[in-house]
């Protein structure tokens, strides 16, 4: 399956640089991807919001977690966060995204391990 979604500059650039290996997402109304349906070997194209540049990635695995803290501990903050923040700051950042705090409580959060392919 092929998916496409927008991505802010910092995480886009971190994926491009190879420092961000995992994209953490929940089921938010504004996001076109139903992350509970994303599978291994699917493809996700990320479009950088600032200029429309694209990154093509392949899904290596998808892990589902009850909350952001569990995801960041098990997957590692250095693999998930594009900012290099601490665990506490990473949780705070995720909770600041539109709808994320409420939707993570309801649906959990998905750690999507991606591999850059183009």
N, C-alpha and C positions, 0 to 999 in steps of 0.2 A: 504494500500500500504506500502511496505517496501523500505526504502531508506538507502544508506550508503555513508559516506563521511569522509574525513580526518579532523583532528582537531589538532591544536597546543597544546603544553603541558599546558600552563596556563589556557585557557578556559576549556580544558578537566578536569583538576584537580578541577577547580571551580565548574563545573557541578557535579562532583563526590562528592565534599564537600557540595553541596546543596546551595552554595552562588550565583551561576549563574543559573537563571531560564529561561532566554530567549536568544536564539541564533539569532543574527541579520545577515541576508544574503541577497545578491542580485544575479542577474543572471550573473555570471561570466563564461567565456568560460572554465576555468580550473575546475570548480565545477561540479560534475556529477548530482547534483540534480536540477531539474527545480522548483525553489521555488514557482513559480506561480501555480504549480500543487499540492503542499503539502496541505493536508486537515486534519481537526480534526480527531483524532483516527488513523492516519498513524503512522508508527514507523520509527525512524531514529536511525541508529547505527553509532556512531562516533568512528573512529579509531585514536588513539593517534599516531601522526607522529613519535615520538621518539622510540617507542617500540612495536607498533601494538596492545596495549591493547585496549579493546573495551568497550563502554558504550552503553547500549540499552535504548532508550527513547521512550516515547509516546507523540504525539503532542496533546496538550490541546487546543491551539488556534493558529491562524495565523492572524496577523494584517499587513496590507500593508500601508506604509508611503511614502510620497513624498521625504523625505530626512532623513538623520541620526539625525539631531537636533530634528525634530518632534518625531521620534521614541524614542530617549533617554529621552525627556521630558515626553512623555505620558506613556512610559513603566517604566521609572525610571532607572537612571544610575546604581544603586546598583543591579538591576535585570538583566541588560544587559551586563555590563562591568565586565570582570574578574579581572581587575587591580585596581578597586576602584578609577579610575580617575575621574576628573571633566567632566562636559558636554563638555567644549571646548577641552580638551585632548581626550575625547572619539571620538569626531568628527574627530579630527586630526588622531587618530589611524585608524579609519575606512577608511579614505581617503588614508592612506598609504598602504592599502592592494592592491595587484595586481589587476588592472582594476576597483577597487571599486568606485573611485571618478567619473569616466566616466559612469560606468554602473548604479550607483545610480541616476545620473542625467537623464539617459534614462529610467530606469525601476522602480526606487524607491527602497525601502528596505523593507524586510519582517522581522517582529518580530515573532519568532516562540517560543511559550511557550511550554516547554518540561517538562516531568515528568520522572525521572529516574526509570527504571523498572528492570535493571539488569546490 
